[in-house]
Amino acid sequence: MYYPQPQPPPSIPQGHRHCPRCTYPLEVRVQNDVTIDACRRCGGSFLDLGKAGRVVGEDADPHKWPKEVFARPPGPSWLRCPAGHGPMWSFVLGWEGRYVEIDGCGVCRGLWLDANEAEVLGSVTSQAKAESTRPGASKGTAAMVGLYLVQLATMMPVEVYNPVKRRPWLVYGLILSLIALFFIEMIFIAGVGPTVLQYTALVPVRLERGYVHTLITHAFMHGSIFHIAGNLYFLWIFGDNVEDRLGRLRFSILYLTAAVVGGLAHWIGNLHGTTPMVGASGAIAGLMGAYLVLFPRVKVWVVFFFVQFKLRAIWYLLVWLGMQFLLIFDKSSNVAWLAHVGGFAAGAALAFAMKGKGAPPPALAPPR
């Protein structure tokens, strides 16, 4: 005998729903051109089927949650579906120490998000997806292979996932300024000769004679197209997040201080020297030191011995710092490694002192 399956109750339409947590009537609001139900009292919101990806982010769509983000199997929730479909299910998602508990309806597939959970959900799901996606994969196979070959040839790192919340205008301005100054520098060298660098480059013997301004000006000059290209890449990779975390004023103080300390470290190691030193490497090394302090758990893609793999930023940067000391034994190297070390140390110290103010809230505790 055929027994008909019980039909779920009809959905309660928007405008007549109540908050499952505090029972207040839910208001219908428009967010990112999508209507959602929001509670004015507790700040929670209910997203109907398909709206999570459009409101929170593409990776927040439950259909795209990778199995790796589930901190525990789904279990019954004590919250009831605002659309009238009975008790919901509890999903605990987590990644890299951040956890969020999402309640979802098994009938209408709607999601309930408590206040501030949308940001954590977007971060957890986006980071989990980025962890499994190789650099350049989103642009196609050709881009992925091309980026791999570039990394193989240069050993440049690629961030796995570390988005910024605001545009890094100072980093943009620095990049444009350094490019413009490089071309002006090349024009002057072509017309006057390399002696023009004696007034802007850091020459230890001239610094001892009072050319103190070169502690700053040397950081805005570069010796070749490859020199500036490498510096700009590291400025872009590490600078935007440091500016985002510290703010423009503290970023500027850190950048210029690292340039000065890097210049002083080079001078101490080359007293009475006559060889000019140019480049933003010391200042950018300061940003790398700050990155180590502020984002030690962020991962970067690297290529070593033809193998592409992920490495925490703290280990990559410490290895990079160690390689600077190895340059002591390379007598033919013209790399100002002391400027790198001095700038790195200054940036790390300043970031440690500055990070307390405006630091992000701590990660949620893991579920028991």
Helices and strands as residue ranges (DSSP letters): E 27-31, E 34-38, E 45-47, H 52-55, G 58-60, G 62-64, G 67-69, E 75-80, E 87-95, E 98-104, E 111-113, H 117-131, G 137-139, H 141-154, E 158-159, H 169-192, G 194-199, H 204-207, H 214-217, G 218-220, H 225-246, H 248-269, H 281-294, E 299-304, E 307-312, H 313-326, G 327-329, H 337-354
